[in-house]
Amino acid sequence: MTPSLERRKHPRYNVNSDVLAVLKPYPIKLGQIANISEGGLAFNYQGAQAIDGAYSFLDLIASQGQQHFSSFPIQPLRDTTVSKVFGKSIPIRQMAICFQALNSIQKVMLQQFIDIHTK
């Protein structure tokens, strides 16, 4: 068995507080961020079906709205079921996204966010 090749360019960090990803434009979708890097993030959400690829921006909201970083351009990469639950409950899914063409201000905001909200 051949070991898989790591293709990530940036280290990934686990988020240490309640931080939400908000996909935009309308209708917005919310999810709790699982991990983040300078290249993208993964977030968990409840849903029976995958989120479609129509979303092009993402906001980061932390500490019950005390910090809000908005309008990072994104590209959705993957949407998978993380845990299936029995009965009529809605499963937990995870979506991975990558950041697209961040300007210098957005790069600084993202780095500040990572510095403050990761382990």
Sequence and secondary structure as in RCSB ss.txt:
>XXXX:A:sequence
MTPSLERRKHPRYNVNSDVLAVLKPYPIKLGQIANISEGGLAFNYQGAQAIDGAYSFLDLIASQGQQHFSSFPIQ
PLRDTTVSKVFGKSIPIRQMAICFQALNSIQKVMLQQFIDIHTK
>XXXX:A:secstr
        SS  EEB S EEEEEESSS EEEEEEEE SSEEEEEEE SS   TT  EEEEEETTTTEEEEEEEEE
EEEEEEEE  STT   EEEEEEEE S  HHHHHHHHHHHHHHB 
